[in-house]
Amino acid sequence: MEIHPKITPIYQTSVFKFEDLNELELYFGEPGSRYLYSRNGNPNSDELAEALTRLEGGAGAVATGSGMAAIFAALMTYCAAGDHVLCAADIYGGSSSLLNQELSRLGITVSYVPFEELTTNLAAYMQPRTRLLLCETISNPLLRVADLRAAAEATHALGLKLVVDNTFASPVITRPFEHGADLVMHSVTKYVAGHSDVTAGAVVARTAEDAARLKQLGTLFGLTLSPMESWLAVRGLKTLRLRMEAHCRNAQAVAELLARHPAVGEVFYPGLPQHPQHALAAAQGAGQFGGMVSFRLADDTTEAVSRFMRASQRFPFAPSLAGVDSSLSYPAGTSHRALSEEQRQELGITAGLVRLSVGIEPAAELLLDLQQALDKK
Ligand SMILES: *Cc1c(COP(=O)(O)O)cnc(C)c1O
């Protein structure tokens, strides 16, 4: 009996069988023709990697056990002991902790570049062994939008690589390779998988050479993703385009409500005309601005945040993002907890800053909930 499943089944196996030694030789002689061992490659993780490669327009990818593993693999693609990296100051807290606490032990050092200088003043941060710039398409948590084309030109002019964390935008909104990026990484945990039920990551390379290096890093550091998680992520990815449309539509409505409400001091959303990179975001994002909205309460205190959290029914506190269900996070207490109070102030992460991950529920329900939670004083 021949079986023709419409959907790739879950190859829940750690290893694959071989008929004879000829077949073993074919595995090594014709790379990609067979599977040997799931850490090295599995049909489900390859399906995820290939889908993301297509979506981002790259040459190849590795699916990893988390977004952190993806950042690690991305940095190790270009760096060795003694190297130096530039990192946008507005960066996911885990990325800066990885650089500060772990890669420093391997002899890889970092300098942080303020957002305003990413495209204009990189040379001032250069060292003899600077290799790359790491930045995010849309930053966490203040939703600043990096000018990727200008960043690519600035990095390449200095002989550096541009590594872009495209988690907040997703390839539906921005495809960093089109703007000159060398590597694009995702926390697949977020929009790509999209249902808050998978932890995974991926790095996509622009060149076949970098893709081969990523494959080796995944295999030798053991960063690769399991069949089941890969399968879930592939299923999620199939609705990415539809979900992003709903996330963006709802987030725009939420941002507009927040901007009108007297209990809100400041709103951060690239879709608002007053956002400093609104025009860039519109051009780079094909008119879509993402599902993340941050805001500062007029009463910029932890007490005011707690009151808001207790009053809201539709935005449960859950320190992640990008699921189909809305949630709320508190950057000062979670993603940016490792920073000093002074560093947080510098980045604008104050006591009253709240980050919303706007889901795909009916917009009216979300707006009603936010209105009543903000009205309660
Ligand atoms: C969550 C996140 C990561 C880390 O991904 P994990 O899947 O949690 O390991 C990296 N970058 C950004 C922008 C993120 O939001």
The ligand as a Gaussian input file, in Angstrom:
#p B3LYP/6-31G(d) Opt

LIG

0 1
 C       11.517000      36.016000      22.308000
 C       12.562000      36.692000      21.515000
 C       13.814000      36.112000      21.344000
 C       14.198000      34.813000      22.003000
 O       13.439000      33.754000      21.517000
 P       13.071000      32.428000      22.374000
 O       12.266000      31.655000      21.424000
 O       12.349000      32.882000      23.589000
 O       14.368000      31.783000      22.737000
 C       14.726000      36.786000      20.543000
 N       14.432000      37.965000      19.969000
 C       13.245000      38.561000      20.130000
 C       12.986000      39.864000      19.474000
 C       12.272000      37.952000      20.906000
 O       11.091000      38.546000      21.088000

